[in-house]
Amino acid sequence: MSFTLCSSEITYPNVDGLRSAKANPVASKSFIRADGYIKKHYIQASHLDARKSVTSSHLVPGHLEGSFMGKKQKEPRKNLGFVRTLLIDNYDSYTYNIYQELSVINGLPPVVVRNDELTWNEICRFLNEENAFDNIVISPGPGSPACPADIGVCLQLLLECRDIPILGVCLGHQALGYAHGAQVIHAYEPIHGRLSEIEHNGCKLFANIPSGRNSGFKVVRYHSLVIDAKSLPKELIPIAWTSSDNTLSFLETQKFDVISDAYDSETQQANFHSVLSQSKNGSYWSNSHANGTKSRKVVMGIRHATWPHYGVQFHPESVATTYGRQIFKNFKEITRDYWLQMSSSFRGDRHIHYTVSMQVPHVNGLFGKVPTGRRSTKRADVQFIGEACSSRQLMQEADKRSLGFLDMVKILPSNISSKFLKLKWRKFDHFSREVGGARNIFCELFGKNKAENTFWLDSSSTEKGRARFSFMGGKGGSLWKQLTFRLSEESDVASKHGGHLLIEDAEGSITSTFLEEGFFEYFDKELLSLCHDEKDYEGLPFDFHGGFIGYIGYNLKVECGAASSGHKSTTPDACFFFADNLVVIDHHFDDVYILSLHKGNTTNSWLDDTEQKLLSLKASATRKSDEKSLQTVTNSLHKASFCSDKSREQYIRDVEKCLKYIKDGESYELCLTTQIRKFIGEVDRLRLYFHLREKNPAPYAAWLHFSKENLCICSSSPERFLRLDRNGILEAKPIKGTIARGATVEEDERLKLQLQYSEKDQAENLMIVDLLRNDLGRVCEPGTVHVPHLMEVESYATVHTMVSTIRGEKQSNVSAVGCVKAAFPGGSMTGAPKLRSMELLDSIESCSRGIYSGSIGFFSYNQTFDLNIVIRTVVIHENEASIGAGGAIIALSDPEKEYEEMVLKTRAPANAVMEFQ
């Protein structure tokens, strides 16, 4: 295959408006899909702070929600101060990484719409009649461009919108080829989360970017399908391709200058070189082909010969792609040059309309003036209109659809009464150690009566600063209540996702309500109704000052855009206490805090009573009591072993199903899970939790006991899902990559390095990092999402894990619950793209995950929160203990090793139960 080099960029004809291309229609090809898969509309709405509209507006998927209409311009696009992008989302989990990049580069956030959200007539109106956009970007996505449900309106855009710059990424790139007659085929090898060095021909899309091997231009690839280079028609020109047959892991692309310092002993260096060598010759999830043959070079970029249309197979938005931002900058320059050349052909009386997502359905008056950046624009040229006709029509049509998402941005409705809460607190310096630590404090204050209706967010592993504070409490204050929510039987993203809510107050009174809009909508209003004075918690070093504490079950994904799994959970789908009294332990300084919330001027005696109990606590007596209590329950458990929901053979077959879906381009990564179960009878559950935290301490461990539900959760989770602190900083810490600890120091170090440099584990971690960047990118200020720690190995009692950290600055108009909805369920438990992966997993897994894969944590009354991922957890419901476990399946997965990894993850919590016998 020879490639044509272009000595200069193409020139564009002078035309007025958009013309329809005279191209033969492309026949649709059949493609393998998940059984019963139905594409769902999911739409979000957003309120915009007009003062920040140019640089930091948050646009969430779903609507062109308003218009700013300018008056006549003589040269409408000659002096573009910003670039207006229509971003077509192919139901992908990386679209908002592109959104973040374009927001920074263009000076204005793009407008995001799903590929089946607008009719062709609507698109033509916005592009042709209103000239609302300067270019179009078509996102990656699952599936094939040959499948209409996967590609939506994109093929028609590529065929008929010849007169507007278009950039297709991954699936969008394949669509560009497919629309013009190229064949899209299975790649020789699926490549997901791995890097390749790229050569290019120097055209404008790759301006100021080096080319070839060892040039530094390395890109992340997520694809199972490719354009067949031999089938490219004459109107499509290849502009980039892989420079070699080999792929690289992320760490292979980095310079390891620190290795000699970190591993300075001869043994450690030998371990390192041994692991690195084996990772290249086929061991440890190598990328070698089974038949030993070499793959050919793959087309990584194309352009149309005469239209301003480009495509790249790789992902320039990935955190590990070099020069990714430069590609988007180059596309911006291509757009500006194109419209500069086109400007002389436009009629002087042509109207320019600036359309941007700014309106919540049925709400007027949220608009403000948006500066356009054009020198010729005068104050009167941009006019506010309450509801533009085109936008109004779009809103009316959107209202007829099923809304899979609730509004991410919340303004407290006028019919919701606010509750002003006052906080009082006391501090006991260096007190925790004097009374024997957190366990003794919990036993003394909350351990009576089987610790019913109690909670403990337990940072039982605090080394290396992983966690600092523990929060504990129980029923007692006048504001205490318990929320118990169950999804209705018909909950489905296509219809309604409501459910039944039970509320028990401090007096034991219970009310039942059906929530038509679901739990998150109700929960958001509850939090937003709580008012406070920031001075009340000045001086407190932690972010939970009272509020809701509990869990969100995995099935609440139906309120976050996912389809219903059809598997009903036996446990409630969400359960929370409202904690008005709590004890906090600062493990760094051994300080103890007691806090109490109350309404207005009301007071209670809880602070005085708790202070007296703490001062009278004798650590030695409590420890003896605990040990005696532990001894009395060690023989009460049934001695039968755990039973798995799926046999080894069934689980391996499920892994093979996942690999088939990945090969066909339906997913990049599928987080397959199963559960093991055991009847345990009337065991002392608190002592069981004590044993678990001793054997497997973890930074995000938790104890929750909802006695009315006969439900107890004993978690030793090492993984943070999402945190929002008082400064508005969001943080996610996904884990992807796990290996057992070694029996000796040498073996342990070797296994740690094996995990660190495993190409397979790096690939799955990178995929989830990019997914979490996307989820945070929905609700964070443009340009603030970053990855301060990538693929670091953390060691725990039984395993080493690979952990990354993603942070961003929350937009001020997004609520705490809105942040959670944007990212739930945690991407490390779903795979990517998230929506398609969850549907595929629902078709494979045989039962509801329930609480497993959900989140445990707090929502403070001042709109902060911290949530874990429910893994390494024993859920005890109606005297049965269940433990969920699984792993990420990617193209490099070995079914046998995936089964072994799943079993490894059950070992610590299962042993904690079995060792009582």
KATA-V848231 format. One record per helix or strand. SS is the DSSP state (alpha for helix, beta for strand). FROM is the first residue (numbers start at 1). TO is the last residue. Records with the same first field share a line. If there is no record, write none. Layout:
BEGIN
SS=FROM-TO ; FROM-TO
END
This chain:
BEGIN
alpha=50-56 ; 95-106 ; 120-129 ; 148-151 ; 154-160 ; 171-179 ; 204-206 ; 229-231 ; 251-253 ; 259-262 ; 266-280 ; 324-345 ; 379-381 ; 389-399 ; 433-435 ; 438-446 ; 449-451 ; 463-465 ; 519-528 ; 534-537 ; 554-560 ; 606-616 ; 619-633 ; 648-663 ; 685-695 ; 707-709 ; 745-756 ; 759-777 ; 816-823 ; 827-829 ; 834-844 ; 895-914
beta=67-70 ; 85-90 ; 111-114 ; 135-141 ; 165-169 ; 184-200 ; 218-227 ; 236-242 ; 248-248 ; 299-304 ; 309-312 ; 315-315 ; 353-355 ; 382-383 ; 419-428 ; 454-458 ; 469-474 ; 481-487 ; 491-491 ; 496-496 ; 499-505 ; 510-515 ; 530-531 ; 547-552 ; 574-579 ; 581-586 ; 591-599 ; 643-644 ; 669-679 ; 700-706 ; 711-717 ; 720-724 ; 729-733 ; 735-740 ; 780-780 ; 786-795 ; 799-810 ; 831-832 ; 855-860 ; 865-868 ; 873-877 ; 880-889
END
